[in-house]
Amino acid sequence: MNTLVLFDIDGTLLNTSGAGRRSFVEALRRVFHFRDGLDDVRFAGATDLDLVEKIARRNGREPTADEVRAFFDLLPVLLRDELRMEPPHVYPGVRELLRALSARPEITLGLVTGNIESCAWAKLEACGIHEHFELGAFGHEHADRREIARLACARAERNGPFAHRVLIGDTPSDVAAARAIGATAVAVATGDYEAAALAAAGAHRVWIDLSDTDAVIAHLQEASASGAASTSRASSNG
């Protein structure tokens, strides 16, 4: 049964120890000449496009298309410098889970992230887990994570639909994105949100982390089988 499994990056797969925030602050300074430390800004669950637009407006500016383009050109350059000084920390179980899922021909792995594409790959490449992902949709393509999830699905399903979709993330925004595409919402409490908050947001399953590879895969298989059975019943009733 073919299954599409989509992952968020920050807080779900890895932690950059503030590298993303530091590069964002410096890019704002160089492009917009803002001296805004973003201490009150929550990056978790946000998208880069939404962040830059909101931060520009709170500093009294409506960003132009050229400014946004220049910002997104500079951001990955600064991020790579940060990541060279301190590589990302990969959360427990992530490497093992990605290897196990990649070995299954019926599973396609993709990304749904608030990072712009170049920053997403920079983070994944910095810790050597980039090769597991076949496709994705990114934070420069839309300010709304639900629309990013829809883009990822559209790209994945160009050659036909998947029997089941799963989205794994660490924020209520990821849960909302999963529900927007009819996916099983799997949440992991390795980011800024506790398990109770993720469950309250509507996650179908919440894990403290992804360290129990067998249990996570078993849950994905159960969810996929359940989804397929529901589809079959709906077709019979129709």
DAHUTA-V547547 format. One record per pair of residues at least 24 apart in sequence whose ideal C-beta (glycine too) atoms are under 6 Angstrom apart, sorted by the first residue. I is the first residue (numbers start at 1). J is the second residue. D is the distance in whole Angstrom. If there is no record, write none. Layout:
BEGIN
i=I j=J d=D
i=I j=J d=D
END
This chain:
BEGIN
i=1 j=163 d=5
i=1 j=224 d=6
i=1 j=228 d=6
i=2 j=106 d=5
i=2 j=162 d=5
i=2 j=163 d=5
i=3 j=107 d=5
i=3 j=164 d=5
i=3 j=224 d=5
i=4 j=108 d=5
i=4 j=156 d=5
i=4 j=162 d=4
i=4 j=165 d=5
i=5 j=107 d=6
i=5 j=109 d=5
i=5 j=166 d=5
i=6 j=110 d=5
i=6 j=112 d=5
i=6 j=152 d=6
i=6 j=167 d=5
i=7 j=111 d=6
i=7 j=168 d=5
i=8 j=113 d=6
i=8 j=169 d=4
i=8 j=174 d=5
i=9 j=113 d=5
i=9 j=120 d=6
i=9 j=123 d=6
i=11 j=44 d=6
i=11 j=170 d=4
i=11 j=191 d=3
i=12 j=169 d=5
i=12 j=170 d=5
i=12 j=188 d=6
i=13 j=94 d=5
i=14 j=88 d=4
i=14 j=90 d=5
i=14 j=127 d=6
i=15 j=89 d=5
i=16 j=88 d=5
i=17 j=86 d=6
i=19 j=82 d=4
i=19 j=83 d=6
i=22 j=82 d=6
i=23 j=75 d=6
i=23 j=78 d=4
i=23 j=79 d=4
i=23 j=82 d=5
i=26 j=78 d=5
i=27 j=71 d=5
i=27 j=74 d=5
i=27 j=75 d=5
i=27 j=78 d=6
i=31 j=67 d=6
i=31 j=70 d=5
i=31 j=71 d=5
i=34 j=59 d=5
i=44 j=171 d=5
i=44 j=191 d=6
i=44 j=192 d=4
i=45 j=171 d=3
i=45 j=173 d=3
i=46 j=114 d=5
i=47 j=114 d=4
i=47 j=139 d=4
i=47 j=143 d=5
i=47 j=145 d=6
i=48 j=114 d=6
i=48 j=116 d=5
i=48 j=139 d=4
i=49 j=139 d=6
i=49 j=140 d=6
i=49 j=143 d=5
i=50 j=143 d=4
i=72 j=116 d=5
i=72 j=140 d=6
i=76 j=118 d=4
i=76 j=119 d=5
i=76 j=122 d=5
i=79 j=119 d=5
i=79 j=122 d=5
i=80 j=122 d=5
i=83 j=126 d=4
i=87 j=126 d=5
i=87 j=127 d=6
i=88 j=123 d=6
i=88 j=126 d=5
i=88 j=127 d=5
i=90 j=127 d=5
i=91 j=190 d=5
i=91 j=209 d=6
i=92 j=209 d=5
i=92 j=211 d=4
i=93 j=209 d=6
i=93 j=210 d=4
i=93 j=211 d=4
i=93 j=213 d=6
i=94 j=210 d=6
i=96 j=213 d=5
i=97 j=210 d=5
i=97 j=213 d=5
i=97 j=216 d=6
i=98 j=129 d=6
i=98 j=132 d=4
i=100 j=213 d=6
i=102 j=132 d=5
i=108 j=134 d=6
i=109 j=133 d=5
i=110 j=135 d=5
i=110 j=136 d=5
i=110 j=152 d=5
i=110 j=156 d=6
i=111 j=136 d=3
i=112 j=137 d=6
i=112 j=148 d=6
i=112 j=149 d=5
i=112 j=152 d=5
i=113 j=138 d=6
i=114 j=139 d=4
i=115 j=139 d=5
i=116 j=140 d=4
i=145 j=173 d=5
i=145 j=177 d=5
i=146 j=176 d=6
i=146 j=177 d=5
i=146 j=180 d=4
i=149 j=177 d=4
i=149 j=180 d=6
i=149 j=181 d=5
i=150 j=181 d=6
i=153 j=181 d=5
i=163 j=228 d=5
i=164 j=224 d=4
i=164 j=227 d=4
i=166 j=220 d=6
i=172 j=201 d=4
i=175 j=201 d=4
i=175 j=202 d=5
i=175 j=203 d=5
i=184 j=223 d=4
END
